[in-house]
Amino acid sequence: EAGVTQFPSHSVIEKGQTVTLRCDPISGHDNLYWYRRVMGKEIKFLLHFVKESKQDESGMPNNRFLAERTGGTYSTLKVQPAELEDSGVYFCASSHNRNTDTQYFGPGTRLTVL
Amino acid sequence: DQQVKQNSPSLSVQEGRISILNCDYTNSMFDYFLWYKKYPAEGPTFLISISSIKDKNEDGRFTVFLNKSAKHLSLHIVPSQPGDSAVYFCAASENDYKLSFGAGTTVTVRA
């Protein structure tokens, strides 16, 4: 069974540009999460989807971030316009149910904003 | 407002000895605690968990201890092996899905 995949693995953009990150969860997982780790600090929750519905987006930093999950399969996280403080590693995770010990993480996308 | 803290950024231990990783939390509503392990260029992988109704959970070489009164948990790895060299994250949850993570502890197991 394929794990959670994320694309791209790395992205380097300039301040003010737009970047879109993609996450493909494990097939059949209704729950999808986005997290972010900024430069050696803690991993922070961004938002949670159940199928195509946003259940909790309390961790989204501001309105420059937009997450979608059309059709309840893959998800995208768009940052527009990107700022320097958006640099970090963005992780996606998925789970079949809501038990926290079954969240499977992808390898992350390292975003660098110059 | 960081609710989960791992105050030791790194730990070096000799192969075969015990590794002890510590974690403190501030939110008394947390009811589920987890440890994740992360290798470079990979995502975190679930290692072991404990519910707030317990004070110990063991899985092979890994044991997690929870002290609710002190708001403290620890992970013991015995014996430590070279493959255990990784970053270990402590995490906690109060509502069964949103994980609050610590900043991680990098463990290096020396041969």
gemmi code that builds the backbone of each chain (N, CA, C; Angstrom):
import gemmi

chains = {
    "A": [
        ("GLU", (0.855, -1.194, 0.000), (0.000, 0.000, 0.000), (0.886, 1.238, 0.000)),
        ("ALA", (0.601, 2.172, -0.919), (1.395, 3.379, -1.010), (1.108, 4.259, 0.194)),
        ("GLY", (2.168, 4.960, 0.647), (2.016, 5.866, 1.771), (1.539, 7.230, 1.312)),
        ("VAL", (1.585, 8.179, 2.223), (1.227, 9.559, 1.905), (2.353, 10.147, 1.057)),
        ("THR", (1.987, 10.746, -0.059), (2.994, 11.366, -0.912), (2.755, 12.863, -0.991)),
        ("GLN", (3.836, 13.599, -1.150), (3.759, 15.057, -1.233), (4.624, 15.530, -2.391)),
        ("PHE", (4.145, 16.574, -3.044), (4.869, 17.146, -4.176), (4.776, 18.658, -4.135)),
        ("PRO", (5.853, 19.390, -4.403), (7.204, 18.884, -4.630), (7.888, 18.556, -3.303)),
        ("SER", (9.062, 17.986, -3.370), (9.810, 17.723, -2.141), (10.491, 19.003, -1.660)),
        ("HIS", (10.881, 19.839, -2.622), (11.492, 21.127, -2.292), (10.913, 22.193, -3.208)),
        ("SER", (10.782, 23.409, -2.685), (10.358, 24.536, -3.504), (11.064, 25.792, -3.019)),
        ("VAL", (11.702, 26.477, -3.942), (12.364, 27.734, -3.608), (11.714, 28.827, -4.444)),
        ("ILE", (11.140, 29.808, -3.771), (10.447, 30.889, -4.481), (10.855, 32.221, -3.880)),
        ("GLU", (10.507, 33.275, -4.597), (10.805, 34.605, -4.076), (9.576, 35.164, -3.363)),
        ("LYS", (9.860, 36.033, -2.439), (8.777, 36.713, -1.714), (7.801, 37.329, -2.709)),
        ("GLY", (6.527, 37.134, -2.445), (5.496, 37.683, -3.307), (4.968, 36.704, -4.337)),
        ("GLN", (5.699, 35.626, -4.582), (5.241, 34.626, -5.542), (4.220, 33.694, -4.896)),
        ("THR", (3.642, 32.867, -5.739), (2.637, 31.897, -5.294), (3.217, 30.499, -5.389)),
        ("VAL", (2.877, 29.674, -4.410), (3.311, 28.280, -4.448), (2.135, 27.398, -4.055)),
        ("THR", (2.040, 26.258, -4.718), (0.989, 25.286, -4.409), (1.628, 23.962, -4.067)),
        ("LEU", (1.310, 23.464, -2.888), (1.807, 22.177, -2.422), (0.699, 21.148, -2.572)),
        ("ARG", (1.106, 19.928, -2.899), (0.101, 18.895, -3.098), (0.353, 17.726, -2.156)),
        ("CYS", (-0.736, 17.131, -1.711), (-0.662, 15.954, -0.846), (-1.630, 14.895, -1.369)),
        ("ASP", (-1.117, 13.687, -1.531), (-1.968, 12.541, -1.858), (-2.007, 11.617, -0.659)),
        ("PRO", (-3.151, 11.494, -0.018), (-3.221, 10.656, 1.186), (-3.235, 9.180, 0.821)),
        ("ILE", (-3.190, 8.353, 1.838), (-3.336, 6.916, 1.631), (-4.752, 6.665, 1.137)),
        ("SER", (-4.879, 5.819, 0.138), (-6.177, 5.534, -0.459), (-7.170, 5.060, 0.597)),
        ("GLY", (-8.339, 5.675, 0.601), (-9.375, 5.277, 1.536), (-9.376, 6.059, 2.841)),
        ("HIS", (-8.363, 6.886, 3.035), (-8.323, 7.692, 4.252), (-9.172, 8.941, 4.073)),
        ("ASP", (-10.189, 9.069, 4.915), (-11.070, 10.226, 4.817), (-10.483, 11.472, 5.481)),
        ("ASN", (-9.625, 11.235, 6.479), (-9.079, 12.357, 7.242), (-7.719, 12.776, 6.685)),
        ("LEU", (-7.578, 14.059, 6.453), (-6.324, 14.599, 5.930), (-5.957, 15.831, 6.741)),
        ("TYR", (-4.690, 15.923, 7.093), (-4.201, 16.999, 7.950), (-3.013, 17.673, 7.283)),
        ("TRP", (-2.860, 18.959, 7.550), (-1.657, 19.693, 7.180), (-1.006, 20.214, 8.457)),
        ("TYR", (0.326, 20.066, 8.495), (1.134, 20.581, 9.599), (2.313, 21.338, 8.999)),
        ("ARG", (2.963, 22.156, 9.827), (4.132, 22.890, 9.367), (5.184, 22.921, 10.473)),
        ("ARG", (6.432, 22.752, 10.054), (7.535, 22.889, 11.001), (8.448, 24.004, 10.501)),
        ("VAL", (8.583, 25.021, 11.313), (9.447, 26.143, 10.967), (10.795, 25.954, 11.641)),
        ("MET", (11.835, 25.951, 10.856), (13.249, 25.924, 11.253), (13.550, 25.353, 12.628)),
        ("GLY", (13.457, 24.028, 12.766), (13.876, 23.385, 13.994), (12.950, 23.551, 15.167)),
        ("LYS", (11.798, 24.176, 14.939), (10.853, 24.365, 16.034), (9.817, 23.247, 16.026)),
        ("GLU", (8.761, 23.443, 16.786), (7.764, 22.388, 16.881), (6.958, 22.277, 15.592)),
        ("ILE", (6.372, 21.110, 15.384), (5.481, 20.891, 14.257), (4.108, 21.415, 14.672)),
        ("LYS", (3.564, 22.309, 13.860), (2.289, 22.946, 14.228), (1.149, 22.514, 13.310)),
        ("PHE", (0.022, 22.255, 13.898), (-1.192, 21.896, 13.169), (-1.687, 23.087, 12.365)),
        ("LEU", (-2.074, 22.831, 11.118), (-2.657, 23.873, 10.280), (-4.156, 23.650, 10.100)),
        ("LEU", (-4.529, 22.497, 9.552), (-5.945, 22.231, 9.374), (-6.229, 20.760, 9.159)),
        ("HIS", (-7.522, 20.437, 9.210), (-7.998, 19.061, 9.136), (-9.202, 18.984, 8.197)),
        ("PHE", (-9.117, 18.052, 7.246), (-10.239, 17.754, 6.360), (-10.839, 16.403, 6.737)),
        ("VAL", (-12.155, 16.312, 6.631), (-12.812, 15.022, 6.566), (-13.470, 14.970, 5.198)),
        ("LYS", (-12.982, 14.057, 4.395), (-13.353, 14.040, 2.975), (-13.074, 15.423, 2.394)),
        ("GLU", (-14.053, 16.056, 1.786), (-13.766, 17.359, 1.169), (-14.064, 18.536, 2.084)),
        ("SER", (-14.538, 18.258, 3.298), (-14.949, 19.327, 4.205), (-13.854, 19.694, 5.193)),
        ("LYS", (-13.665, 21.003, 5.359), (-12.733, 21.474, 6.381), (-13.403, 21.352, 7.740)),
        ("GLN", (-12.777, 20.562, 8.643), (-13.329, 20.391, 9.973), (-12.749, 21.387, 10.964)),
        ("ASP", (-11.491, 21.717, 10.743), (-10.811, 22.604, 11.684), (-9.677, 23.277, 10.933)),
        ("GLU", (-9.737, 24.578, 10.789), (-8.637, 25.310, 10.155), (-8.088, 26.359, 11.105)),
        ("SER", (-8.175, 26.062, 12.383), (-7.752, 27.014, 13.407), (-6.259, 27.302, 13.386)),
        ("GLY", (-5.471, 26.420, 12.774), (-4.034, 26.615, 12.750), (-3.508, 27.373, 11.542)),
        ("MET", (-4.396, 27.700, 10.608), (-3.949, 28.419, 9.423), (-3.458, 29.807, 9.833)),
        ("PRO", (-2.243, 30.184, 9.408), (-1.633, 31.422, 9.902), (-2.388, 32.694, 9.527)),
        ("ASN", (-2.880, 32.759, 8.301), (-3.572, 33.964, 7.830), (-4.248, 33.655, 6.498)),
        ("ASN", (-4.876, 34.654, 5.920), (-5.647, 34.406, 4.699), (-4.792, 34.303, 3.445)),
        ("ARG", (-3.479, 34.323, 3.601), (-2.628, 34.050, 2.438), (-2.539, 32.542, 2.154)),
        ("PHE", (-3.028, 31.750, 3.085), (-2.998, 30.298, 2.958), (-4.398, 29.795, 2.607)),
        ("LEU", (-4.457, 28.953, 1.571), (-5.740, 28.390, 1.159), (-5.563, 26.901, 0.903)),
        ("ALA", (-6.329, 26.093, 1.605), (-6.273, 24.646, 1.428), (-7.570, 24.162, 0.801)),
        ("GLU", (-7.418, 23.206, -0.090), (-8.591, 22.615, -0.731), (-8.429, 21.109, -0.821)),
        ("ARG", (-9.558, 20.452, -0.893), (-9.549, 18.999, -1.079), (-10.779, 18.634, -1.907)),
        ("THR", (-10.720, 18.989, -3.139), (-11.831, 18.733, -4.048), (-12.005, 17.244, -4.279)),
        ("GLY", (-13.240, 16.768, -4.137), (-13.506, 15.350, -4.376), (-13.084, 14.458, -3.237)),
        ("GLY", (-12.516, 15.034, -2.199), (-12.144, 14.243, -1.037), (-10.969, 13.327, -1.225)),
        ("THR", (-10.177, 13.595, -2.279), (-8.991, 12.750, -2.466), (-7.741, 13.551, -2.120)),
        ("TYR", (-7.021, 14.032, -3.128), (-5.802, 14.775, -2.832), (-6.144, 16.169, -2.332)),
        ("SER", (-5.164, 16.798, -1.735), (-5.348, 18.146, -1.201), (-4.230, 19.054, -1.708)),
        ("THR", (-4.548, 20.321, -1.831), (-3.540, 21.326, -2.167), (-3.521, 22.402, -1.096)),
        ("LEU", (-2.353, 22.961, -0.893), (-2.179, 24.081, 0.023), (-1.466, 25.179, -0.755)),
        ("LYS", (-2.176, 26.275, -0.954), (-1.636, 27.377, -1.734), (-1.240, 28.511, -0.819)),
        ("VAL", (-0.076, 29.077, -1.077), (0.384, 30.246, -0.328), (0.521, 31.391, -1.330)),
        ("GLN", (-0.261, 32.459, -1.112), (-0.295, 33.548, -2.073), (-0.639, 34.866, -1.391)),
        ("PRO", (0.236, 35.851, -1.405), (1.634, 35.798, -1.821), (2.508, 35.280, -0.687)),
        ("ALA", (3.569, 34.601, -1.039), (4.458, 34.034, -0.024), (5.293, 35.125, 0.637)),
        ("GLU", (5.520, 34.943, 1.942), (6.364, 35.835, 2.724), (7.534, 35.030, 3.286)),
        ("LEU", (8.564, 35.740, 3.747), (9.776, 35.077, 4.246), (9.454, 34.103, 5.383)),
        ("GLU", (8.518, 34.501, 6.267), (8.221, 33.678, 7.446), (7.436, 32.412, 7.105)),
        ("ASP", (7.064, 32.247, 5.841), (6.352, 31.029, 5.432), (7.310, 29.876, 5.178)),
        ("SER", (8.601, 30.154, 5.178), (9.588, 29.097, 4.965), (9.478, 28.041, 6.051)),
        ("GLY", (9.627, 26.789, 5.649), (9.550, 25.697, 6.606), (9.256, 24.399, 5.875)),
        ("VAL", (8.996, 23.357, 6.634), (8.620, 22.073, 6.055), (7.136, 21.848, 6.312)),
        ("TYR", (6.410, 21.609, 5.249), (4.969, 21.390, 5.333), (4.704, 19.891, 5.219)),
        ("PHE", (4.112, 19.356, 6.265), (3.785, 17.929, 6.298), (2.290, 17.736, 6.091)),
        ("CYS", (1.988, 16.684, 5.388), (0.615, 16.240, 5.241), (0.508, 14.886, 5.933)),
        ("ALA", (-0.621, 14.617, 6.537), (-0.863, 13.329, 7.170), (-2.276, 12.878, 6.849)),
        ("SER", (-2.496, 11.586, 6.893), (-3.855, 11.095, 6.690), (-4.144, 9.971, 7.662)),
        ("SER", (-5.430, 9.768, 7.890), (-5.836, 8.680, 8.766), (-7.190, 8.161, 8.332)),
        ("HIS", (-7.434, 6.890, 8.643), (-8.722, 6.297, 8.299), (-9.795, 6.801, 9.264)),
        ("ASN", (-9.414, 6.825, 10.542), (-10.340, 7.351, 11.538), (-9.666, 8.469, 12.279)),
        ("ARG", (-10.290, 8.956, 13.331), (-9.762, 10.149, 13.995), (-8.824, 9.833, 15.148)),
        ("ASN", (-8.534, 8.545, 15.392), (-7.580, 8.228, 16.453), (-6.215, 8.799, 16.109)),
        ("THR", (-5.621, 9.495, 17.025), (-4.377, 10.193, 16.713), (-3.232, 9.247, 16.421)),
        ("ASP", (-3.274, 8.017, 16.901), (-2.108, 7.184, 16.658), (-2.135, 6.533, 15.288)),
        ("THR", (-3.088, 6.862, 14.482), (-3.102, 6.321, 13.134), (-2.908, 7.397, 12.082)),
        ("GLN", (-2.341, 8.514, 12.445), (-2.008, 9.529, 11.444), (-0.696, 9.145, 10.786)),
        ("TYR", (-0.729, 8.956, 9.471), (0.454, 8.613, 8.702), (0.938, 9.861, 7.972)),
        ("PHE", (2.206, 10.172, 8.174), (2.755, 11.407, 7.629), (3.468, 11.176, 6.311)),
        ("GLY", (3.381, 12.176, 5.446), (4.172, 12.196, 4.242), (5.570, 12.721, 4.539)),
        ("PRO", (6.451, 12.723, 3.542), (7.840, 13.142, 3.755), (8.012, 14.645, 3.884)),
        ("GLY", (6.974, 15.390, 3.553), (7.046, 16.836, 3.689), (7.516, 17.539, 2.435)),
        ("THR", (7.149, 18.807, 2.334), (7.660, 19.710, 1.294), (8.436, 20.811, 1.994)),
        ("ARG", (9.696, 20.939, 1.622), (10.503, 22.011, 2.202), (10.336, 23.257, 1.354)),
        ("LEU", (9.751, 24.294, 1.931), (9.521, 25.552, 1.227), (10.503, 26.602, 1.710)),
        ("THR", (11.198, 27.201, 0.765), (12.123, 28.293, 1.083), (11.667, 29.530, 0.336)),
        ("VAL", (11.401, 30.591, 1.085), (10.991, 31.861, 0.478), (12.148, 32.845, 0.634)),
        ("LEU", (12.644, 33.333, -0.499), (13.802, 34.242, -0.493), (13.387, 35.696, -0.606)),
    ],
    "B": [
        ("ASP", (2.149, 30.174, 21.598), (1.992, 29.544, 22.897), (2.268, 28.041, 22.751)),
        ("GLN", (3.495, 27.643, 23.112), (3.890, 26.259, 22.926), (3.426, 25.449, 24.118)),
        ("GLN", (2.558, 24.480, 23.894), (1.967, 23.706, 24.972), (2.717, 22.418, 25.270)),
        ("VAL", (3.591, 22.018, 24.369), (4.388, 20.815, 24.561), (5.848, 21.206, 24.401)),
        ("LYS", (6.645, 20.879, 25.392), (8.044, 21.317, 25.360), (9.005, 20.152, 25.545)),
        ("GLN", (9.994, 20.111, 24.675), (11.086, 19.167, 24.825), (12.326, 20.019, 25.033)),
        ("ASN", (12.805, 20.070, 26.253), (13.852, 21.024, 26.607), (15.253, 20.580, 26.223)),
        ("SER", (15.402, 19.309, 25.856), (16.717, 18.838, 25.435), (16.722, 18.692, 23.920)),
        ("PRO", (17.424, 19.558, 23.214), (17.442, 19.458, 21.755), (18.204, 18.245, 21.245)),
        ("SER", (19.122, 17.714, 22.068), (19.906, 16.576, 21.599), (20.281, 15.664, 22.752)),
        ("LEU", (20.554, 14.407, 22.370), (20.936, 13.385, 23.347), (21.889, 12.425, 22.649)),
        ("SER", (23.022, 12.148, 23.291), (23.973, 11.189, 22.755), (24.087, 10.037, 23.735)),
        ("VAL", (23.986, 8.811, 23.231), (24.000, 7.645, 24.117), (24.799, 6.530, 23.447)),
        ("GLN", (25.418, 5.720, 24.264), (26.209, 4.615, 23.733), (25.286, 3.447, 23.406)),
        ("GLU", (25.603, 2.770, 22.341), (24.832, 1.589, 21.937), (24.715, 0.616, 23.108)),
        ("GLY", (23.501, 0.105, 23.304), (23.266, -0.847, 24.376), (22.803, -0.215, 25.677)),
        ("ARG", (23.003, 1.109, 25.807), (22.583, 1.780, 27.036), (21.154, 2.302, 26.879)),
        ("ILE", (20.636, 2.883, 27.943), (19.277, 3.410, 27.921), (19.249, 4.850, 27.413)),
        ("SER", (18.273, 5.151, 26.577), (18.008, 6.536, 26.163), (16.756, 6.993, 26.888)),
        ("ILE", (16.816, 8.155, 27.496), (15.649, 8.722, 28.185), (15.358, 10.093, 27.599)),
        ("LEU", (14.181, 10.218, 27.010), (13.762, 11.484, 26.416), (12.621, 12.047, 27.263)),
        ("ASN", (12.671, 13.327, 27.496), (11.692, 13.974, 28.357), (10.818, 14.972, 27.618)),
        ("CYS", (9.625, 15.157, 28.158), (8.657, 16.047, 27.533), (7.761, 16.629, 28.630)),
        ("ASP", (7.511, 17.921, 28.580), (6.607, 18.581, 29.518), (5.475, 19.243, 28.748)),
        ("TYR", (4.319, 19.314, 29.375), (3.194, 19.961, 28.718), (2.480, 20.879, 29.705)),
        ("THR", (1.747, 21.831, 29.154), (1.085, 22.820, 30.011), (-0.438, 22.691, 30.005)),
        ("ASN", (-0.984, 22.074, 28.978), (-2.439, 21.991, 28.844), (-2.982, 20.788, 29.614)),
        ("SER", (-3.696, 21.041, 30.688), (-4.218, 19.957, 31.519), (-5.363, 19.211, 30.846)),
        ("MET", (-5.835, 19.712, 29.719), (-6.909, 19.038, 28.981), (-6.384, 17.954, 28.043)),
        ("PHE", (-5.092, 17.885, 27.836), (-4.535, 16.827, 26.995), (-4.888, 15.477, 27.603)),
        ("ASP", (-5.378, 14.554, 26.781), (-5.749, 13.245, 27.306), (-5.099, 12.088, 26.545)),
        ("TYR", (-4.263, 12.424, 25.588), (-3.609, 11.377, 24.808), (-2.239, 11.882, 24.401)),
        ("PHE", (-1.232, 11.034, 24.569), (0.146, 11.459, 24.342), (0.837, 10.448, 23.434)),
        ("LEU", (1.692, 10.964, 22.578), (2.326, 10.104, 21.586), (3.798, 10.481, 21.431)),
        ("TRP", (4.567, 9.542, 20.959), (5.933, 9.803, 20.521), (6.041, 9.411, 19.055)),
        ("TYR", (6.674, 10.295, 18.300), (6.937, 10.050, 16.893), (8.448, 10.066, 16.684)),
        ("LYS", (8.870, 9.302, 15.691), (10.275, 9.213, 15.328), (10.420, 9.723, 13.902)),
        ("LYS", (11.472, 10.494, 13.654), (11.638, 11.050, 12.315), (13.075, 10.910, 11.847)),
        ("TYR", (13.230, 10.278, 10.670), (14.523, 10.214, 10.012), (14.625, 11.388, 9.031)),
        ("PRO", (15.838, 11.791, 8.647), (16.006, 12.881, 7.682), (15.258, 12.609, 6.379)),
        ("ALA", (14.642, 13.636, 5.845), (13.918, 13.591, 4.575), (12.704, 12.659, 4.611)),
        ("GLU", (12.268, 12.281, 5.788), (11.061, 11.479, 5.920), (10.087, 12.186, 6.853)),
        ("GLY", (8.833, 11.762, 6.810), (7.870, 12.314, 7.737), (7.943, 11.600, 9.077)),
        ("PRO", (7.333, 12.189, 10.112), (7.294, 11.527, 11.418), (6.547, 10.199, 11.338)),
        ("THR", (7.031, 9.221, 12.081), (6.411, 7.902, 12.137), (5.984, 7.622, 13.569)),
        ("PHE", (4.739, 7.200, 13.725), (4.229, 6.899, 15.062), (5.063, 5.807, 15.728)),
        ("LEU", (5.381, 6.017, 17.000), (6.215, 5.063, 17.739), (5.421, 4.386, 18.860)),
        ("ILE", (4.871, 5.182, 19.763), (4.163, 4.639, 20.913), (3.269, 5.719, 21.486)),
        ("SER", (2.198, 5.314, 22.153), (1.278, 6.293, 22.730), (0.837, 5.860, 24.120)),
        ("ILE", (0.189, 6.792, 24.829), (-0.342, 6.486, 26.143), (-1.552, 7.370, 26.404)),
        ("SER", (-2.575, 6.769, 26.976), (-3.755, 7.508, 27.363), (-3.543, 8.107, 28.745)),
        ("SER", (-4.272, 9.169, 29.033), (-4.099, 9.841, 30.327), (-4.589, 9.002, 31.504)),
        ("ILE", (-5.299, 7.919, 31.236), (-5.766, 7.070, 32.331), (-4.696, 6.058, 32.753)),
        ("LYS", (-3.607, 6.033, 32.015), (-2.517, 5.119, 32.351), (-1.283, 5.899, 32.764)),
        ("ASP", (-0.333, 5.217, 33.384), (0.928, 5.885, 33.706), (2.126, 5.218, 33.035)),
        ("LYS", (1.870, 4.127, 32.345), (2.973, 3.436, 31.669), (2.417, 2.626, 30.509)),
        ("ASN", (3.178, 2.622, 29.421), (2.852, 1.763, 28.291), (4.159, 1.267, 27.689)),
        ("GLU", (4.202, -0.009, 27.420), (5.448, -0.624, 26.958), (5.219, -1.335, 25.633)),
        ("ASP", (6.202, -1.197, 24.742), (6.135, -1.882, 23.454), (7.558, -2.246, 23.061)),
        ("GLY", (7.908, -3.473, 23.357), (9.262, -3.914, 23.025), (10.311, -3.133, 23.783)),
        ("ARG", (11.210, -2.508, 23.046), (12.290, -1.747, 23.677), (11.842, -0.357, 24.126)),
        ("PHE", (10.633, 0.013, 23.802), (10.142, 1.370, 24.069), (9.103, 1.373, 25.185)),
        ("THR", (9.303, 2.264, 26.153), (8.353, 2.440, 27.242), (8.087, 3.926, 27.428)),
        ("VAL", (6.820, 4.279, 27.515), (6.462, 5.666, 27.795), (5.861, 5.734, 29.196)),
        ("PHE", (6.300, 6.727, 29.951), (5.812, 6.967, 31.303), (5.104, 8.315, 31.335)),
        ("LEU", (3.972, 8.351, 32.032), (3.214, 9.593, 32.148), (3.021, 9.952, 33.615)),
        ("ASN", (3.385, 11.174, 33.965), (3.165, 11.702, 35.314), (2.245, 12.910, 35.171)),
        ("LYS", (0.950, 12.666, 35.368), (-0.034, 13.729, 35.126), (0.097, 14.879, 36.098)),
        ("SER", (0.412, 14.580, 37.337), (0.507, 15.648, 38.338), (1.641, 16.606, 38.002)),
        ("ALA", (2.694, 16.066, 37.412), (3.833, 16.904, 37.025), (3.708, 17.389, 35.585)),
        ("LYS", (2.708, 16.930, 34.876), (2.538, 17.234, 33.455), (3.828, 16.897, 32.697)),
        ("HIS", (4.246, 15.678, 32.870), (5.526, 15.238, 32.323), (5.411, 13.823, 31.782)),
        ("LEU", (6.016, 13.609, 30.629), (6.139, 12.243, 30.142), (7.546, 12.002, 29.638)),
        ("SER", (7.889, 10.736, 29.605), (9.226, 10.379, 29.157), (9.155, 9.122, 28.304)),
        ("LEU", (10.142, 8.980, 27.455), (10.284, 7.810, 26.598), (11.612, 7.145, 26.936)),
        ("HIS", (11.551, 5.860, 27.251), (12.753, 5.100, 27.527), (12.980, 4.111, 26.389)),
        ("ILE", (14.205, 4.069, 25.907), (14.570, 3.113, 24.863), (15.696, 2.242, 25.424)),
        ("VAL", (15.390, 0.952, 25.556), (16.373, 0.029, 26.132), (16.348, -1.310, 25.382)),
        ("PRO", (17.480, -1.800, 24.877), (18.740, -1.069, 24.764), (18.738, -0.188, 23.516)),
        ("SER", (19.497, 0.868, 23.518), (19.568, 1.746, 22.355), (20.377, 1.073, 21.245)),
        ("GLN", (19.914, 1.253, 20.022), (20.570, 0.658, 18.861), (20.902, 1.766, 17.852)),
        ("PRO", (21.880, 1.540, 16.983), (22.254, 2.571, 16.003), (21.065, 3.062, 15.164)),
        ("GLY", (20.156, 2.165, 14.841), (18.976, 2.550, 14.054), (18.017, 3.456, 14.801)),
        ("ASP", (18.242, 3.634, 16.087), (17.391, 4.529, 16.865), (17.814, 5.985, 16.699)),
        ("SER", (18.933, 6.219, 16.050), (19.396, 7.593, 15.819), (18.391, 8.301, 14.911)),
        ("ALA", (17.751, 9.326, 15.444), (16.670, 10.021, 14.731), (16.246, 11.210, 15.584)),
        ("VAL", (15.270, 11.960, 15.072), (14.648, 13.011, 15.875), (13.359, 12.447, 16.461)),
        ("TYR", (13.168, 12.645, 17.736), (11.978, 12.137, 18.423), (11.104, 13.316, 18.845)),
        ("PHE", (9.845, 13.239, 18.456), (8.887, 14.277, 18.797), (7.874, 13.752, 19.798)),
        ("CYS", (7.645, 14.527, 20.808), (6.567, 14.286, 21.753), (5.344, 15.024, 21.223)),
        ("ALA", (4.164, 14.419, 21.339), (2.941, 15.066, 20.863), (1.806, 14.775, 21.829)),
        ("ALA", (0.818, 15.650, 21.830), (-0.323, 15.479, 22.722), (-1.593, 15.936, 22.036)),
        ("SER", (-2.715, 15.418, 22.513), (-3.996, 15.757, 21.921), (-5.065, 15.843, 22.994)),
        ("GLU", (-6.031, 16.757, 22.811), (-7.158, 16.846, 23.726), (-8.479, 16.529, 23.043)),
        ("ASN", (-8.456, 16.369, 21.754), (-9.717, 16.170, 21.043), (-9.612, 15.106, 19.971)),
        ("ASP", (-8.644, 14.263, 20.124), (-8.555, 13.051, 19.320), (-8.091, 13.243, 17.888)),
        ("TYR", (-7.696, 14.437, 17.464), (-7.136, 14.513, 16.129), (-6.063, 15.574, 16.009)),
        ("LYS", (-6.223, 16.734, 16.600), (-5.243, 17.800, 16.452), (-4.064, 17.525, 17.361)),
        ("LEU", (-2.903, 17.304, 16.762), (-1.707, 17.005, 17.539), (-0.918, 18.273, 17.820)),
        ("SER", (-0.481, 18.416, 19.091), (0.432, 19.499, 19.458), (1.790, 18.862, 19.700)),
        ("PHE", (2.793, 19.306, 18.977), (4.110, 18.697, 19.022), (5.096, 19.547, 19.812)),
        ("GLY", (6.109, 18.864, 20.344), (7.272, 19.554, 20.854), (8.238, 19.820, 19.713)),
        ("ALA", (9.367, 20.448, 20.030), (10.341, 20.836, 19.006), (11.267, 19.693, 18.609)),
        ("GLY", (11.213, 18.590, 19.328), (12.011, 17.425, 18.965), (13.323, 17.315, 19.722)),
        ("THR", (13.770, 16.081, 19.884), (15.078, 15.786, 20.476), (15.834, 14.891, 19.506)),
        ("THR", (17.022, 15.311, 19.121), (17.838, 14.510, 18.210), (18.656, 13.518, 19.023)),
        ("VAL", (18.415, 12.238, 18.764), (19.138, 11.180, 19.472), (20.223, 10.618, 18.569)),
        ("THR", (21.428, 10.528, 19.112), (22.544, 9.917, 18.401), (23.028, 8.744, 19.232)),
        ("VAL", (23.003, 7.563, 18.631), (23.478, 6.364, 19.316), (24.883, 6.054, 18.821)),
        ("ARG", (25.839, 6.080, 19.723), (27.250, 5.866, 19.391), (27.575, 4.379, 19.480)),
        ("ALA", (28.358, 3.930, 18.512), (28.762, 2.512, 18.508), (29.798, 2.231, 19.600)),
    ],
}
model = gemmi.Model(1)
for chain_id, residues in chains.items():
    chain = gemmi.Chain(chain_id)
    for i, (resn, *xyz) in enumerate(residues, 1):
        res = gemmi.Residue()
        res.name, res.seqid = resn, gemmi.SeqId(i, " ")
        for name, pos in zip(("N", "CA", "C"), xyz):
            atom = gemmi.Atom()
            atom.name, atom.element = name, gemmi.Element(name[0])
            atom.pos, atom.b_iso = gemmi.Position(*pos), 0.0
            res.add_atom(atom)
        chain.add_residue(res)
    model.add_chain(chain)
structure = gemmi.Structure()
structure.add_model(model)
structure.setup_entities()
